[in-house]
Amino acid sequence: MSAQYIYQDAKQPVEKRVEDLLGRMSLEEKVAQMNQYVGLEHMKKAAFEISPEEMKKSHAMGFYADYPPAKIEEMTKQGMVGSFLHVVSAEEANYLQSLALQSRLKIPLIMGIDAVHGNGMVRGTTIYPTCIGQAASFNPALVEKMSHETALEMRATGTHWTFTPNVEVARDARWGRVGETFGEDPFLVSKMGVATIKGFQNESNAGADFVLACAKHLIGGSQPLNGVNGAPFDVSERTMREVFLPPFQACVDAGAATVMTAHNELNGIPCHGNKYLMDDILRKELGFKGFIVSDWMDIERMQDYHKVSETLKDAFFLSVDAGMDLHMHGPDFYFDVIKLVQEGKLTEARINESVRKILESKFRLGLFENPYVNVANVNKILYNKNHQQTALDLARQSIVLLKNENNLLPLDSKKYKKVLVTGPNANNQSILGDWALEQPEANVVTIYQGLKQVRPDVKFNLCEFGWNLRTMKQEQVDKAIGMAKDNDLVIVVVGENSMRYQWKDKTCGENSDRYDINLVGLQQELVEGLYNMGVPVVVVLVNGRPLSTEWIANNVPALLEAWEPGSLGGQATAEILFGDVNPSAKLPITIPRHSGQIQTYYNYKFTSKWFKYATGNSTPLFDFGYGLSYTSFKYGEMKLSAKEIAKDGSVVASIDITNIGKKQGDEVVQLYITDNYSSATRPVKELKDFARISLNPGETKTVEFNITPDKLSYYDAKMNYGVEAGAFTVHIGSSSRTADLKKEEFIVR
């Protein structure tokens, strides 16, 4: 493009280019930048598969009855479209950009996609473990690396903006999207969210190797009424600020380019029309400088679901006036917002605020200079060897060993020569989790395939069930149980199904919430029947949410939580089962015994567990931060650098960790703080830091944590944020369980 105008000159500062272009745009061209459409191929597929009425209720498929693809193409040529999502090929991305460059001002398009744990909505990409598994690694550096690799695969296929990280704090296991989060702890969620943003973006949100990240969903969708996605969220200001806002503050501080508002209402006000949330808190208080995007058709739902607006036009006004910058998705917004400005209800200055931020992102991404991608490079970048290795490394570090009675694991391949492998998740792509479409078989190592690959000398006998948990048949269960007696050991792989391309049959993931968290279908009967055959049984869980597997935990000798470990998850699982890799992951979320314990989380208030349940066990099945290893770590006595500090002072807590076992292993050392007495009630303990260390047998390392004022601050009885004088207890250990922690006290004067 020749530099006829200032905005076309790449040598000019971005701010100057934005203002020059903004001054040349008509109102219609400006509002177009605030609106997004699904891709042309997506429209065609959706129009074939669902009706217009079904589309209104859909969260996954979209098309526009009055605006078929040909009409959207013409609008793009006229500069009346600013963004697309669900564009899943480089060819389509290039075609759409070619249409946009026929417009008067030749403003390129920004392409968004849900690249949540790899660019999984595109076939042939690298699928990494889902976010709950990433959090279990307690390894932000590896998550950052994974995120940058995902950015490279996105740019290779023509997309520039990912709708992740999901930094909601997950507090209800019934909610289907738990696996899309980093768990239940604000500190851990913040660390993983920041790592994700740093991987996708760079400091200036610029360049051809980076994409825009999106911190979502603002706010509280992870603690919905009855665990139902998008259900109301009623919360005190204290809880909102102490639990749910900190990850967003961390993401804003890390430079998150975009933020997405939540489906739900906050204390009676839909988040998509909540000026207090978007303007007062996010922009003015947290200091957010990027642009805010709506979630899928959620502005419209203020009219037909929340019913706070009589018309769609009223809903669009309410949202834009409250601070919304970009609408996902469809044509109604475009026409109604233009009318709202023409009628004087919205000012053009307000429109300029949004458009300025969107244009700035397009300039920083380099789209004005190079909107196209080289199709010839796609196969070189997608699922390349380096990305596969990262996916494998992260899977190895994401799998949690929950039980290992009598050291059944690691398995001895000389002892167990014939192994039955069964269960509905043993040999399919359920290991990829949500936000991944079906991938080429050659790109996915299932658990059964991983076992054969890792131990080719062992005879693995497969008894398949098929992927559908809902349609398990008793004769299948009976067949598997009958085969057990002819084998030395059984590996049974059970859990959930988050495969979104099997939308109506999945049991986990987006919009797949449950009123209990037991094993679906006949899976429990399968495990119990196999156990009763007297053959050693290993249970592997493949799931995106905590499951209440109390019977399994009490009876089966070995239990492995694999989460949804991604493309190479089968290899990683097999390596851990046979001891080629020593498990090191820790639970990023508490596992309840029963759905009746929900909510359950480690950082509870004392009185929430004041009395025990009259029936059943009141303790969690497995605690936050818990995870076993094939070696043993000894924690020495903790040392504090001071016993008294000032409010603005700090204290260093140090402890020696020794590997007293016979295998090299990684340990996640965890620091928790208790405010012993406070003007407002505080949790019994809170995670404030962690360190992942590697130790050879007999090796000792000293771990130090610097306890600074930010680790001691909170909102006091008058909602003033800061450090209160008094006694604090420092806990360091291998999990949040009291029995696993060393402790010392110090005083703040």
MARFI-40604 format. One record per residue (C-alpha): x, y negated, z; residue in three letters; residue number from 1. Coordinates in steps of 0.5 Angstrom, whole numbers, plus 500, padded with zeros to 3 digits. Each point is the difference from the previous one (the first is absolute). Layout:
BEGIN
X,Y,Z,ALA,NUM;
...
//
This chain:
BEGIN
500,500,500,MET,1;
503,493,498,SER,2;
500,495,506,ALA,3;
495,495,497,GLN,4;
498,498,507,TYR,5;
503,500,507,ILE,6;
496,506,502,TYR,7;
503,504,494,GLN,8;
507,498,502,ASP,9;
504,506,504,ALA,10;
505,495,503,LYS,11;
495,495,503,GLN,12;
498,502,508,PRO,13;
494,504,501,VAL,14;
497,495,504,GLU,15;
500,495,494,LYS,16;
498,505,495,ARG,17;
494,502,504,VAL,18;
498,492,500,GLU,19;
501,499,493,ASP,20;
496,506,498,LEU,21;
494,499,505,LEU,22;
500,493,497,GLY,23;
498,503,493,ARG,24;
495,505,502,MET,25;
493,499,499,SER,26;
495,502,506,LEU,27;
498,506,497,GLU,28;
507,502,499,GLU,29;
502,499,507,LYS,30;
494,504,503,VAL,31;
502,505,495,ALA,32;
507,501,504,GLN,33;
496,501,506,MET,34;
496,506,497,ASN,35;
502,508,499,GLN,36;
497,505,496,TYR,37;
501,508,499,VAL,38;
504,502,494,GLY,39;
497,502,494,LEU,40;
501,507,500,GLU,41;
498,500,507,HIS,42;
493,497,498,MET,43;
499,505,494,LYS,44;
501,506,505,LYS,45;
496,497,505,ALA,46;
494,498,496,ALA,47;
500,507,497,PHE,48;
500,503,507,GLU,49;
496,496,504,ILE,50;
493,496,500,SER,51;
500,492,501,PRO,52;
496,501,506,GLU,53;
506,505,503,GLU,54;
505,495,498,MET,55;
497,495,505,LYS,56;
502,505,505,LYS,57;
506,503,498,SER,58;
507,498,503,HIS,59;
504,504,495,ALA,60;
497,499,493,MET,61;
498,493,496,GLY,62;
497,498,494,PHE,63;
495,494,497,TYR,64;
494,502,497,ALA,65;
499,493,497,ASP,66;
508,499,498,TYR,67;
502,506,497,PRO,68;
508,501,498,PRO,69;
499,496,494,ALA,70;
497,494,503,LYS,71;
506,500,505,ILE,72;
505,501,495,GLU,73;
497,493,497,GLU,74;
500,497,506,MET,75;
507,502,502,THR,76;
502,497,493,LYS,77;
496,493,502,GLN,78;
504,500,506,GLY,79;
494,501,504,MET,80;
503,506,504,VAL,81;
506,500,505,GLY,82;
501,506,503,SER,83;
499,508,499,PHE,84;
500,506,505,LEU,85;
500,507,498,HIS,86;
504,500,494,VAL,87;
504,506,500,VAL,88;
504,500,494,SER,89;
506,496,497,ALA,90;
496,500,493,GLU,91;
494,497,503,GLU,92;
504,495,504,ALA,93;
503,497,494,ASN,94;
494,500,496,TYR,95;
496,496,505,LEU,96;
506,495,501,GLN,97;
500,500,492,SER,98;
493,497,501,LEU,99;
501,495,505,ALA,100;
506,497,496,LEU,101;
495,499,495,GLN,102;
497,495,504,SER,103;
501,492,500,ARG,104;
505,500,506,LEU,105;
503,507,499,LYS,106;
499,501,508,ILE,107;
502,507,501,PRO,108;
496,505,504,LEU,109;
502,503,507,ILE,110;
498,507,500,MET,111;
498,503,507,GLY,112;
500,508,502,ILE,113;
500,504,507,ASP,114;
507,502,500,ALA,115;
499,502,507,VAL,116;
505,506,501,HIS,117;
503,500,493,GLY,118;
497,498,494,ASN,119;
495,505,500,GLY,120;
494,498,496,MET,121;
505,501,494,VAL,122;
501,507,498,ARG,123;
508,502,500,GLY,124;
502,495,505,THR,125;
504,502,507,THR,126;
495,501,506,ILE,127;
503,499,506,TYR,128;
497,502,507,PRO,129;
494,497,502,THR,130;
500,494,505,CYS,131;
499,504,506,ILE,132;
506,504,498,GLY,133;
504,494,499,GLN,134;
499,498,507,ALA,135;
501,507,503,ALA,136;
507,499,497,SER,137;
502,494,505,PHE,138;
504,498,494,ASN,139;
499,493,497,PRO,140;
506,500,496,ALA,141;
498,506,496,LEU,142;
493,497,499,VAL,143;
503,494,497,GLU,144;
504,504,495,LYS,145;
494,504,498,MET,146;
496,493,499,SER,147;
505,497,496,HIS,148;
500,507,496,GLU,149;
492,499,499,THR,150;
501,493,498,ALA,151;
505,502,494,LEU,152;
495,505,498,GLU,153;
494,495,500,MET,154;
504,495,496,ARG,155;
502,506,495,ALA,156;
492,501,499,THR,157;
498,493,499,GLY,158;
498,498,507,THR,159;
502,495,505,HIS,160;
496,500,506,TRP,161;
499,505,505,THR,162;
494,501,505,PHE,163;
504,502,506,THR,164;
502,500,506,PRO,165;
494,502,504,ASN,166;
502,497,506,VAL,167;
494,501,504,GLU,168;
501,504,507,VAL,169;
496,506,500,ALA,170;
496,502,506,ARG,171;
495,505,497,ASP,172;
502,506,497,ALA,173;
493,501,497,ARG,174;
502,494,496,TRP,175;
502,504,493,GLY,176;
505,494,498,ARG,177;
505,502,506,VAL,178;
505,503,496,GLY,179;
500,494,496,GLU,180;
503,496,506,THR,181;
506,501,505,PHE,182;
496,502,506,GLY,183;
498,497,506,GLU,184;
505,496,503,ASP,185;
501,492,498,PRO,186;
508,500,501,PHE,187;
501,506,495,LEU,188;
494,498,495,VAL,189;
504,493,500,SER,190;
507,503,499,LYS,191;
497,505,494,MET,192;
496,495,497,GLY,193;
506,495,500,VAL,194;
504,505,497,ALA,195;
495,502,494,THR,196;
500,492,499,ILE,197;
507,499,499,LYS,198;
501,506,496,GLY,199;
495,498,495,PHE,200;
502,492,500,GLN,201;
506,497,501,ASN,202;
501,493,504,GLU,203;
497,496,494,SER,204;
495,505,497,ASN,205;
503,499,494,ALA,206;
504,504,494,GLY,207;
498,506,496,ALA,208;
502,505,505,ASP,209;
495,498,505,PHE,210;
492,500,501,VAL,211;
496,496,505,LEU,212;
498,504,506,ALA,213;
493,499,503,CYS,214;
499,501,508,ALA,215;
493,502,501,LYS,216;
494,501,503,HIS,217;
499,493,504,LEU,218;
498,503,505,ILE,219;
497,505,504,GLY,220;
498,505,495,GLY,221;
504,506,503,SER,222;
495,500,507,GLN,223;
493,500,496,PRO,224;
494,501,504,LEU,225;
499,508,500,ASN,226;
507,500,496,GLY,227;
496,499,493,VAL,228;
504,496,495,ASN,229;
498,492,499,GLY,230;
495,501,507,ALA,231;
500,494,504,PRO,232;
506,498,505,PHE,233;
498,497,506,ASP,234;
506,498,505,VAL,235;
502,495,505,SER,236;
505,495,498,GLU,237;
505,503,504,ARG,238;
500,507,497,THR,239;
500,496,493,MET,240;
507,496,502,ARG,241;
503,506,504,GLU,242;
499,506,495,VAL,243;
497,498,494,PHE,244;
503,493,498,LEU,245;
508,502,501,PRO,246;
501,504,494,PRO,247;
497,495,496,PHE,248;
505,494,503,GLN,249;
506,505,499,ALA,250;
498,501,492,CYS,251;
499,492,500,VAL,252;
506,499,503,ASP,253;
503,505,495,ALA,254;
498,496,494,GLY,255;
494,504,498,ALA,256;
497,497,493,ALA,257;
493,502,501,THR,258;
495,502,505,VAL,259;
494,504,499,MET,260;
494,499,505,THR,261;
496,506,503,ALA,262;
493,503,498,HIS,263;
497,499,507,ASN,264;
497,494,504,GLU,265;
504,498,506,LEU,266;
496,498,505,ASN,267;
494,499,496,GLY,268;
503,496,494,ILE,269;
502,504,494,PRO,270;
508,499,499,CYS,271;
499,498,493,HIS,272;
496,494,502,GLY,273;
504,499,507,ASN,274;
503,493,500,LYS,275;
503,501,507,TYR,276;
504,506,497,LEU,277;
502,498,494,MET,278;
502,492,501,ASP,279;
500,499,507,ASP,280;
504,506,502,ILE,281;
503,503,494,LEU,282;
503,493,497,ARG,283;
500,495,505,LYS,284;
502,505,506,GLU,285;
504,505,497,LEU,286;
503,496,494,GLY,287;
498,504,494,PHE,288;
502,497,494,LYS,289;
498,505,495,GLY,290;
493,501,497,PHE,291;
494,504,503,ILE,292;
496,506,495,VAL,293;
494,503,502,SER,294;
499,507,500,ASP,295;
496,504,495,TRP,296;
493,496,499,MET,297;
500,498,507,ASP,298;
498,493,499,ILE,299;
494,503,496,GLU,300;
498,504,507,ARG,301;
499,494,504,MET,302;
494,499,496,GLN,303;
497,507,499,ASP,304;
504,504,506,TYR,305;
501,494,506,HIS,306;
494,496,497,LYS,307;
503,493,502,VAL,308;
499,497,493,SER,309;
494,500,496,GLU,310;
503,500,494,THR,311;
507,503,497,LEU,312;
501,492,498,LYS,313;
499,499,508,ASP,314;
505,505,501,ALA,315;
505,498,496,PHE,316;
500,493,503,PHE,317;
500,502,507,LEU,318;
507,505,498,SER,319;
503,494,496,VAL,320;
499,495,505,ASP,321;
502,504,506,ALA,322;
507,501,496,GLY,323;
499,506,495,MET,324;
505,499,494,ASP,325;
499,506,495,LEU,326;
494,504,499,HIS,327;
500,508,499,MET,328;
496,501,495,HIS,329;
495,498,495,GLY,330;
497,494,496,PRO,331;
495,498,504,ASP,332;
505,496,505,PHE,333;
503,496,494,TYR,334;
494,497,497,PHE,335;
497,499,507,ASP,336;
506,496,503,VAL,337;
500,496,494,ILE,338;
493,498,501,LYS,339;
502,499,507,LEU,340;
505,495,498,VAL,341;
496,496,495,GLN,342;
494,500,505,GLU,343;
505,496,505,GLY,344;
499,506,505,LYS,345;
508,502,499,LEU,346;
505,495,498,THR,347;
505,501,495,GLU,348;
505,498,505,ALA,349;
498,506,504,ARG,350;
501,504,493,ILE,351;
507,497,499,ASN,352;
502,503,507,GLU,353;
499,507,498,SER,354;
502,500,493,VAL,355;
507,496,502,ARG,356;
502,506,504,LYS,357;
498,505,495,ILE,358;
504,497,494,LEU,359;
506,499,505,GLU,360;
500,508,501,SER,361;
499,501,492,LYS,362;
506,495,499,PHE,363;
504,503,506,ARG,364;
499,507,497,LEU,365;
503,498,493,GLY,366;
494,501,496,LEU,367;
500,494,496,PHE,368;
507,502,497,GLU,369;
498,508,500,ASN,370;
493,502,501,PRO,371;
501,507,496,TYR,372;
504,506,502,VAL,373;
504,505,496,ASN,374;
496,506,499,VAL,375;
506,504,498,ALA,376;
503,499,507,ASN,377;
494,503,504,VAL,378;
502,507,500,ASN,379;
507,498,502,LYS,380;
497,496,507,ILE,381;
494,504,502,LEU,382;
502,506,504,TYR,383;
507,500,499,ASN,384;
505,504,504,LYS,385;
502,494,505,ASN,386;
493,499,501,HIS,387;
498,507,501,GLN,388;
506,501,505,GLN,389;
497,494,504,THR,390;
493,503,500,ALA,391;
503,507,503,LEU,392;
504,496,505,ASP,393;
494,496,503,LEU,394;
496,507,500,ALA,395;
505,503,504,ARG,396;
500,495,505,GLN,397;
493,499,500,SER,398;
498,507,502,ILE,399;
498,501,507,VAL,400;
502,507,504,LEU,401;
494,500,505,LEU,402;
501,507,503,LYS,403;
506,505,500,ASN,404;
498,506,505,GLU,405;
506,505,501,ASN,406;
504,496,495,ASN,407;
496,504,494,LEU,408;
503,494,496,LEU,409;
504,499,496,PRO,410;
498,507,497,LEU,411;
505,505,499,ASP,412;
500,503,493,SER,413;
503,506,502,LYS,414;
495,502,505,LYS,415;
494,497,496,TYR,416;
501,503,493,LYS,417;
492,501,498,LYS,418;
496,493,501,VAL,419;
493,499,499,LEU,420;
499,493,498,VAL,421;
492,498,500,THR,422;
495,494,501,GLY,423;
497,495,496,PRO,424;
506,495,500,ASN,425;
505,505,498,ALA,426;
501,500,493,ASN,427;
497,493,497,ASN,428;
501,493,500,GLN,429;
496,498,507,SER,430;
508,499,502,ILE,431;
499,493,496,LEU,432;
495,497,504,GLY,433;
495,494,498,ASP,434;
502,495,495,TRP,435;
503,505,496,ALA,436;
497,503,493,LEU,437;
501,507,498,GLU,438;
508,500,498,GLN,439;
503,505,495,PRO,440;
501,507,503,GLU,441;
508,499,499,ALA,442;
500,494,504,ASN,443;
497,503,506,VAL,444;
503,505,505,VAL,445;
494,504,504,THR,446;
502,503,506,ILE,447;
499,507,497,TYR,448;
505,498,495,GLN,449;
505,496,505,GLY,450;
500,507,504,LEU,451;
502,504,494,LYS,452;
505,495,498,GLN,453;
504,499,506,VAL,454;
500,508,502,ARG,455;
500,504,493,PRO,456;
502,506,504,ASP,457;
493,500,504,VAL,458;
494,503,497,LYS,459;
494,495,501,PHE,460;
493,503,499,ASN,461;
495,495,498,LEU,462;
493,500,502,CYS,463;
497,494,496,GLU,464;
493,496,502,PHE,465;
500,495,495,GLY,466;
500,492,502,TRP,467;
493,499,503,ASN,468;
499,501,507,LEU,469;
493,499,500,ARG,470;
499,507,496,THR,471;
504,505,503,MET,472;
497,506,500,LYS,473;
500,506,505,GLN,474;
502,505,496,GLU,475;
507,496,498,GLN,476;
501,499,508,VAL,477;
499,508,501,ASP,478;
505,501,494,LYS,479;
505,496,503,ALA,480;
499,503,507,ILE,481;
501,507,497,GLY,482;
506,498,496,MET,483;
503,498,507,ALA,484;
502,507,502,LYS,485;
504,502,495,ASP,486;
505,494,501,ASN,487;
505,498,505,ASP,488;
498,493,501,LEU,489;
494,495,498,VAL,490;
501,493,498,ILE,491;
493,497,499,VAL,492;
499,493,498,VAL,493;
494,496,502,VAL,494;
497,493,501,GLY,495;
497,495,495,GLU,496;
499,498,493,ASN,497;
501,493,498,SER,498;
500,501,493,MET,499;
496,494,497,ARG,500;
499,503,493,TYR,501;
496,505,504,GLN,502;
496,494,503,TRP,503;
494,504,502,LYS,504;
503,506,503,ASP,505;
506,496,504,LYS,506;
500,500,507,THR,507;
505,495,502,CYS,508;
502,493,497,GLY,509;
496,494,498,GLU,510;
493,500,501,ASN,511;
501,508,503,SER,512;
498,498,507,ASP,513;
498,506,505,ARG,514;
496,501,506,TYR,515;
505,505,503,ASP,516;
507,501,499,ILE,517;
500,508,500,ASN,518;
502,504,494,LEU,519;
495,500,494,VAL,520;
497,506,497,GLY,521;
502,507,502,LEU,522;
507,498,502,GLN,523;
500,501,507,GLN,524;
497,507,499,GLU,525;
506,502,496,LEU,526;
505,498,505,VAL,527;
497,504,505,GLU,528;
499,506,496,GLY,529;
507,500,498,LEU,530;
503,499,507,TYR,531;
495,506,502,ASN,532;
504,504,496,MET,533;
506,500,504,GLY,534;
505,497,495,VAL,535;
504,494,502,PRO,536;
496,494,497,VAL,537;
503,493,498,VAL,538;
495,495,499,VAL,539;
502,494,495,VAL,540;
495,494,500,LEU,541;
499,496,494,VAL,542;
496,494,502,ASN,543;
499,492,500,GLY,544;
497,500,506,ARG,545;
501,503,507,PRO,546;
496,506,501,LEU,547;
497,504,506,SER,548;
504,506,500,THR,549;
500,502,507,GLU,550;
499,507,499,TRP,551;
506,501,496,ILE,552;
504,496,504,ALA,553;
498,504,506,ASN,554;
501,507,496,ASN,555;
504,500,494,VAL,556;
508,500,501,PRO,557;
502,495,495,ALA,558;
496,494,498,LEU,559;
503,495,495,LEU,560;
497,493,498,GLU,561;
502,499,493,ALA,562;
495,494,499,TRP,563;
500,499,492,GLU,564;
507,500,498,PRO,565;
500,499,493,GLY,566;
503,502,493,SER,567;
505,504,504,LEU,568;
497,502,506,GLY,569;
499,507,499,GLY,570;
508,501,500,GLN,571;
501,495,506,ALA,572;
495,505,504,THR,573;
503,506,498,ALA,574;
507,497,502,GLU,575;
498,499,507,ILE,576;
496,506,500,LEU,577;
507,504,499,PHE,578;
504,495,503,GLY,579;
504,497,495,ASP,580;
497,494,502,VAL,581;
500,498,508,ASN,582;
493,497,501,PRO,583;
501,493,503,SER,584;
493,496,499,ALA,585;
496,497,505,LYS,586;
492,499,501,LEU,587;
498,493,498,PRO,588;
493,501,503,ILE,589;
497,504,505,THR,590;
497,507,499,ILE,591;
494,501,504,PRO,592;
497,506,502,ARG,593;
493,499,498,HIS,594;
496,494,496,SER,595;
497,498,507,GLY,596;
506,498,502,GLN,597;
500,494,495,ILE,598;
503,495,501,GLN,599;
506,503,503,THR,600;
507,497,499,TYR,601;
506,499,504,TYR,602;
500,493,502,ASN,603;
494,500,504,TYR,604;
497,496,506,LYS,605;
501,504,506,PHE,606;
492,500,502,THR,607;
499,503,493,SER,608;
502,507,503,LYS,609;
498,498,507,TRP,610;
496,506,501,PHE,611;
501,507,496,LYS,612;
494,503,496,TYR,613;
496,504,503,ALA,614;
501,506,495,THR,615;
506,501,496,GLY,616;
507,497,500,ASN,617;
501,493,501,SER,618;
507,500,497,THR,619;
502,499,493,PRO,620;
501,506,496,LEU,621;
507,497,498,PHE,622;
503,493,502,ASP,623;
502,494,496,PHE,624;
507,501,499,GLY,625;
501,507,501,TYR,626;
503,505,495,GLY,627;
505,506,501,LEU,628;
507,502,497,SER,629;
504,506,499,TYR,630;
505,497,505,THR,631;
499,497,507,SER,632;
502,493,502,PHE,633;
502,498,507,LYS,634;
498,493,502,TYR,635;
505,497,505,GLY,636;
498,495,506,GLU,637;
498,493,497,MET,638;
504,494,502,LYS,639;
498,493,500,LEU,640;
505,494,499,SER,641;
496,496,505,ALA,642;
495,501,505,LYS,643;
497,493,500,GLU,644;
500,495,494,ILE,645;
496,494,498,ALA,646;
494,499,496,LYS,647;
504,498,494,ASP,648;
506,505,502,GLY,649;
501,507,497,SER,650;
502,507,503,VAL,651;
504,506,496,VAL,652;
497,507,502,ALA,653;
505,505,498,SER,654;
500,508,501,ILE,655;
504,506,497,ASP,656;
497,505,496,ILE,657;
504,507,499,THR,658;
498,505,495,ASN,659;
501,506,505,ILE,660;
497,505,495,GLY,661;
504,504,494,LYS,662;
497,496,494,LYS,663;
501,493,497,GLN,664;
494,496,501,GLY,665;
497,493,500,ASP,666;
496,497,506,GLU,667;
496,495,500,VAL,668;
501,496,507,VAL,669;
494,496,502,GLN,670;
500,494,505,LEU,671;
494,498,503,TYR,672;
498,494,505,ILE,673;
495,500,506,THR,674;
498,493,503,ASP,675;
499,502,507,ASN,676;
495,495,502,TYR,677;
497,495,496,SER,678;
495,494,500,SER,679;
496,504,494,ALA,680;
500,508,500,THR,681;
505,503,496,ARG,682;
501,507,496,PRO,683;
504,505,505,VAL,684;
506,500,495,LYS,685;
501,497,493,GLU,686;
505,502,495,LEU,687;
505,494,499,LYS,688;
506,503,496,ASP,689;
503,507,497,PHE,690;
506,502,498,ALA,691;
501,506,495,ARG,692;
507,504,501,ILE,693;
504,506,498,SER,694;
504,504,504,LEU,695;
504,506,499,ASN,696;
500,506,505,PRO,697;
503,497,507,GLY,698;
501,493,497,GLU,699;
497,494,505,THR,700;
498,493,497,LYS,701;
499,494,504,THR,702;
493,497,498,VAL,703;
499,493,502,GLU,704;
494,496,500,PHE,705;
500,492,501,ASN,706;
493,498,503,ILE,707;
499,493,498,THR,708;
494,495,502,PRO,709;
496,502,494,ASP,710;
500,508,503,LYS,711;
497,497,507,LEU,712;
495,495,497,SER,713;
493,500,500,TYR,714;
493,496,501,TYR,715;
499,499,507,ASP,716;
493,499,504,ALA,717;
500,493,496,LYS,718;
502,502,493,MET,719;
507,497,501,ASN,720;
505,504,496,TYR,721;
506,501,504,GLY,722;
504,504,505,VAL,723;
497,500,507,GLU,724;
505,501,506,ALA,725;
500,506,504,GLY,726;
502,508,499,ALA,727;
501,504,494,PHE,728;
501,507,499,THR,729;
505,502,494,VAL,730;
498,507,498,HIS,731;
505,504,495,ILE,732;
499,507,497,GLY,733;
498,505,495,SER,734;
492,498,500,SER,735;
495,496,503,SER,736;
499,506,505,ARG,737;
502,498,507,THR,738;
504,506,501,ALA,739;
504,499,494,ASP,740;
502,493,503,LEU,741;
506,497,504,LYS,742;
498,493,504,LYS,743;
503,494,503,GLU,744;
497,494,503,GLU,745;
502,492,499,PHE,746;
497,494,502,ILE,747;
499,494,496,VAL,748;
500,493,505,ARG,749;
//
